[in-house]
Amino acid sequence: QVHLVQSGAEVKKPGASVNVSCKASGSSFTVYYMHWVRQAPGQGLEWMGWINPNNGDTNYAQKFQGRVTMTRDTAINTAYMELSRLKSDDTAVYYCTRDFGAIAGIPMAAWFWGQGTLVTVSS
Amino acid sequence: DIQMTQSPSSLSASVGDRVTITCRASQSISINLNWYQQKPGKAPSLLIYAASRLQSGAPSRVSGSGSGTDFTLTINGLQPEDFATYYCQQSYGSLWTFGQGTKVAIK
């Protein structure tokens, strides 16, 4: 079983940046893609992008290009998602989720999920 | 980007009913289609991957079918724990998109 533990809730002002962390248990951190998905209050799921923890390669949804940066620290099995130039409609729960398939192939499905981090953007 | 359209957006059903949710892709995605269940205040959970493969731990009353652009999630004999919101998600290529969700409520 894999556990993903995310950092705590954040309150930010418009224009600021937020950095959410996601620590994975176990020894397979570099074997599987890690994705970030967000969900605004009362809304559906929105995929933001993925990172290959083995080599740091990333792939972002076009909507977030230029505003999102995904990184990782393999020494502590932790992935990070930074979103900059925050706006009020970035208020959402942000989830990290580990892929079902190994990075030898293409990203397949979101299997293990973190508990979510609420980011509130308000002046 | 590939767009995913689910229908209906919501439905009401009774315990024991058969429920069908459809998902249509804006272009062919082969069988690169997954289904998730989400309950209020919780993270989603994977139910079906590769269009029809039941994820370990998911109940056998849940099934998925389809390929290309049209997909279906079926729940046979709806149980109280099945009342939730369901999302389809395409994983064709490296860019993902989710459907808008279908809320299954108690009639």
Contacts between the chains, C-beta under 8 A, distances in Angstrom:
chain1	res1	chain2	res2	distance
A	35	B	96	7.4
A	37	B	44	8.0
A	37	B	98	7.9
A	44	B	87	6.6
A	44	B	98	6.1
A	44	B	99	7.5
A	44	B	100	5.0
A	44	B	101	4.5
A	45	B	36	7.6
A	45	B	38	7.6
A	45	B	44	6.5
A	45	B	87	5.5
A	45	B	89	7.5
A	45	B	98	4.4
A	45	B	101	7.4
A	46	B	98	6.8
A	47	B	89	7.5
A	47	B	95	7.9
A	47	B	96	4.2
A	47	B	97	6.4
A	47	B	98	6.2
A	50	B	94	7.6
A	59	B	94	4.9
A	59	B	95	6.9
A	61	B	1	7.9
A	61	B	95	6.5
A	61	B	96	7.8
A	62	B	1	6.6
A	62	B	95	7.8
A	95	B	43	5.8
A	95	B	44	7.9
A	97	B	43	7.8
A	100	B	46	6.9
A	100	B	49	6.0
A	106	B	91	7.2
A	106	B	93	7.2
A	106	B	94	6.4
A	107	B	91	5.9
A	107	B	94	6.4
A	107	B	96	7.1
A	108	B	34	7.8
A	108	B	49	6.5
A	108	B	50	7.5
A	108	B	91	5.7
A	109	B	34	4.3
A	109	B	46	5.6
A	109	B	49	4.3
A	109	B	50	7.9
A	109	B	89	7.4
A	109	B	91	6.2
A	110	B	34	7.5
A	110	B	36	7.3
A	110	B	44	7.2
A	110	B	46	6.3
A	110	B	89	7.4
A	111	B	46	5.4
A	111	B	55	7.6
A	113	B	43	3.8
A	113	B	44	6.4
A	113	B	45	7.3
A	114	B	43	6.9
A	115	B	43	6.6
A	116	B	43	5.8
